[in-house]
Amino acid sequence: MTQPNRETVRDALATLLSTRLVTTDATVQVVYNYRKGDLAGLSPVVCVSSAGSRRERIDFTGTRQNIVRLTVHVFVVYAASGWTEAQAEDRLDAIEAAIADVVNANSGPGSDWLAMDYDGDSARGDIVLGGDDYIMEAIPVAAQVAFG
């Protein structure tokens, strides 16, 4: 029996977010399907990374339910030439709302998951990456995936 791979779900969610945030809304410069250690001054940036799995057994031979957990990290440079702290906060809020829209629009069965939703509260913080100060928000997402 083949177990689902988190990478498939992570890549699919990153593609959906890229289509909405980069192509449609143009509110984000790039969406990565992995966590970046240095954003090279890019802003805003979204990274989708693996956060864990839950595989509940029905018996010794199979799996009844697989839950894939991901974290969507949003990075917005806090202040720069021509960019204010207020603009950074506003952009962070707009990006979070758009991510919620994408998750809600794709919450039902699809080719890569049976169901998807937020997996608790997001958390906002500040971080320095590559010498740049960023506002960062971590959004937990969970997807129930089929096994075969």
N, C-alpha and C positions, 0 to 999 in steps of 0.2 A: 504494500500500500504506500503510495507516494504522499508524503506530507507536504503541505503548502510551504512555500518559501516567502519570508517577509519581504524579500527584495521585490517580488512581483507586485505586491500591494504598494510598497514604498514608491516604486517607479511609476505606477499608474496614478497615484495621488499627486506626485510631483508633476506629471504631465498635465493633469487637470488644472492644477494651480498655475502652472506656467501659461496655459492657454488663457485663463481668466486674468491673472495679475500682470503678465508681461504683454501678451498679444492684445487682449480685449481692453483692459482698463489702463494699461501703461502706468501702473502705480509702483511697480517693482522692476528693477533692472534685470534680475536673473533669479531663477528658481533652480536650486541644486537638489539632486536626489540623494544627497549625503551631507554630512556636517563638514563645513569648511573651517579651518583654523585661522586663515588670514583672508579677509575679504578684499584686500588690496584697494581699500578706499571706496569700493562700490557701495551704493546705498540707494534705496532699500534692497535688501536681499532676503530671500526665503530659502531655508534648508529643510528638507524632510529627511529625518533619520530614524533608524530603528530604535525602539524603546523597550522591547520585551515581548514575550509570548506567553499564552496560557493554553496548554493542551490537556484537556480533560479526557481521561480514559473511560471508556464504557466497559471494557474488559481487557484481557491481556493481549488481544490481537488487533485492536483498532482504537481509533480516537473518535469521540462523540462530537467534540466541539473544539475548534481552534480559534483563538483570539489573537490577532496581531496588533501590537501596540506600536504607535509611531509618535514622534514629536515633531511638530512643525515649528521651527524657530524663525522668528521674524527679527531682522536686524535693520535698524534705521539709525544713520549717523545722527548724533545728538545736536551738533551745531557745526557749521562750516561757513565759509564765505558765501553769502547770499542765501543761507539756510538757517532759520532760527529754531530755537527750542520748541516754540509753539507749533511750527510747521512739522517738526519731527513727531510730536505727540499726536497731531492731527493725522499724519500719514499712518502712524502705527495703528490708530483706531480704525481708519478706513481699510487697511489691509486685513486686520482681524475680522472685520465685518464681512469682507469679501471671502475670506477663508471659510467663515461660517456658512455663507451662501453656497460655496462649492460643496462642502460636506453635506449640507441639507439637501442640495439638488441631487447628490449621488449616494444618499443614505440607503437606498433600497438595493435589491439584487442587481448585480452587474456581472461583467465577465471576470472580475478579479476579487469580488467579495459578495457575501450574502447580505450584509448590513454594515453600515459605518456610522459613527457618531463621535462627538466629543467624548473624552474619557475623563471628565472632571474639569476643574477650574484651570484656566491658563494662569501663568505666573509671569509677571513683568519684573525686569531687573536692568541693571546697567553692566556693561562689559567693555573691556578694551581689547580690540583685535587689530593686530598689525599697527599698533600705535594710535588707532582711531577710537574715540569714545562712541559707543553705540547704545541705544535703547534696545533691549532684547525682550521679546515675549515668547514664551514656550507654551505651545498649545498641544495638549495631549489628545490623540485620536486613537480610536480602537475600531478594528474591522473584524467581523466574524467571517471566516473563510471556510470553504468546503474542503474536504479531503477526498482523495480518490486513489 
